[in-house]
Amino acid sequence: MLKAITKALKNTDKKMWYLLAAMVLFIIIDGVLTQYFVPRGVVREANTFIQPLVGKSSFMILKIVGALVCAAILWDVHRRFPKVGLIATWIAVVGCGAIVVWNTSLVLLI
């Protein structure tokens, strides 16, 4: 019985790591797209708090550190409440992925 639980937890941990990696990757891709297209006037940054940083190196630092902090928080939630952490991370991955797809489609339409 204990082996089955341990194995299930390890599988859940592996899924969680993949999801967190996907989320961080999507956030970094979003940052790269933003860094590239906003200064060229192709698109604009919708987040008014971040807008002044676009085009500066501090923007990507903020994106990467923010993504890693979010991943750490979601991992901590997952350790305490595995199902809640997994569901929250799935929501984050789908949301970040949708943003990247949306931004990419806007650029391709222009």
C-alpha positions, 0 to 999 in steps of 0.5 A: 500500500505504501509503495503504491502511494509513493509511486503515485506521488512520484508520478504526480511530482514528475507531472508537476515538474513538467507543468512548471517547466512549461509555465516558465517557458511560456512566460519567457516566450511571452517576454521575448515576444514582448521585448521584440515587438513592442519597441518596433511598434508592432504591438503594445504592452497591455500591462501598464505597470510593466510597460515602462520596463519594456525594451530594457534588460530589467524587463526580462529579469523581472519576467524570469524571476517572476516566473521562477517565483510563481513556480516555487509558490505553485510547487509549495502549494503542490507539496501541501495540497497535491491536487490543488497545486496540480489544478492551479498549475494546469490553469496557469499553463493553459492561461500562459499558453493561451497568451502566447498563442494569442500574441503570436497570432496577432503578430502573424496577422499584422 
